[in-house]
């Protein structure tokens, strides 16, 4: 008699963990699409992107063209390579998967949210592009989410869902 109750509890716990992981992965995909919008718009505008990150906190994994995939951040090794060699083919953009999956960010050269007075004289910095291009970069995340949701809406209702429609009230026919 004790084993079925334990099995039921275990299955319920595993179901809860699976639900939690589904929410985290789903939220991570929404964040990824949002940040991808900012990233693509910044690249289109000619702004140097320093980091594309999903999550906050320390980096679990990072990738940089010319350095490959690494555990943790490649930023210190990147700065060392730039200081000691010419490093051709080395990308300024670090793609990161961070520890806490509750958001993400795209770090652009010259964009300092904590210090709006900070400036970069580089021609490919955030402040160097025209204001209308900056507006596109800032708006691109939300636009990307809207476009993605419209595509998913059409896909789901084209393919269909295997669920019973909700019944609000019942009418008995005799």
N, C-alpha and C positions, 0 to 999 in steps of 0.2 A: 504493500500500500504506500510506502514512503517513496519508492523509486519513481512512479508516474508523477507525483507532485514535484519532485526535484527536477525531473525532465521538463515538466511544464514551466517551472521557474527558469531553468536554463534556456529553454527556447524563447521565452519572453524576454530575457536579458539579451540574448543574441539578436533578437528582433529589434530591441531598443538601440543596441549598438549599431546595427546596420542602418536604422533610420537616422541616427546621429551622423554617421559617416556619409550617408546620402545627402543630408542637408549641408554638411561641410563641403563636399565635392561640388554640389550644385551652386552654393554661394561662391566657391572658388572660381567656377566657370563664369559666373556673372561678373565677378571682379576682373577676371582675365579679359573678357570681351570688352569691358569698360576701359581698362587700362590700354588694351590694344588700340582702341579708338584714339586715345591721346597720343600713343606712340606713333601710329601711322600718320596722324596729322602733323606731329612735330617733325617727322622725317620729311614729309611733303613740303613743310614750310622751310626746310633747310636748317632746323635747329639741331644741335648736337645733343643726343640723348646719352646721359651718363649711366642710367640704370633703369631697367624695366623689372619691377618686383611684384610678385604675388605674395601677400602676407607682410607682416611687420616683425621687427625684432632681428635677431642675428640670422645670417644666411645659413640654411642647411646645405643647399646646393647652389652652385653658380656656374655659368657658362660665359665665356668670352672668346670671340673668334681670334685665333692666334694663340690661345692658351688652353682651350678645351674645357671639359667638365671638371669641376673641383668640388670637394667638400668645403663648405664655408665660403667666404668671400675671396675673390681674386684681386681685390682692390690694392692691397699692399704689394703683392707681386707685380701688378700692373704698373704701379708708380715706380717701383724699383727698376723694372725693365725700361721704362721711359727715361729714367735718370741715367742709366748706364749704357743703353744702346739706342739705335734709331728705331728698332722694332717695327719693320715694315709688315703690313698685313695684320697688325694688332688693332682690334676694334676698341673704341672708347666706351662701347656699351656693354654693361654687365647685366646678364639676364639672371634673375635670382628667384629662388623659392625659399621664403623665410619661415621661421618657426611658427609664428602665430597667424593662422589663416583667416584673419578677420579684416581683410582689406588689401590694399596694394598701392603702388605709386609708380609714376614715371618721373625720374629726376632729369631735368634738362639743364644744360649749361646756362648759368646766369639766373636761374629761378630759385630764389631762396625764400621760402614761405615764412620762415622765422625772422628774417631780416629783409623786408621789402626794399630797403635802401641799398642793399648790396648790388653791385653792377659788375658785369664782365665786359671788357672791351672787345672780345673776340667777335668776328663777323657772323659766326654761327651760334651766337648766344640768344637766349630767349628775348632779351630786351632789344636786340639788334634788328629783329624782324618787325614789319609793319603791325600796328595795332589790330587791323582786321585779321591778319594771320594768327595773332595770339588769341583772338576771340574764337577762331575756328579750332585751334588746338585745345582750348579750355572746354569748348562745347562738344568736342568730338566723342568724349566718353559717353555722355548721355545719348547723343545721336546714335552711336553704335549700339547701345542697349535697346533703343527704340526699333532700329532696323532689325536687330536679332530677334526681338520679341515678335515683330510682325512676320518675319520669316517662319519662326516656330509656330505661330498661330495658324498660318496658312498650312504648314506641313501637318500639324496635328489634326486639323479639321479636314484635310484632304485624305489623309491616311485613315483617320477615324480612331475612335477610342472604344474599347470593349468594356463599357460600363453601362449599367442600367441607368436610365434617366431618373432623376429625383422625383418622388411623388409627394406633392405638397398636401393634397387632400384626397380623400377616397370617396367615390360615389358607387354605391352598390346598386346593381341593376337586377331586378327580379323578373 
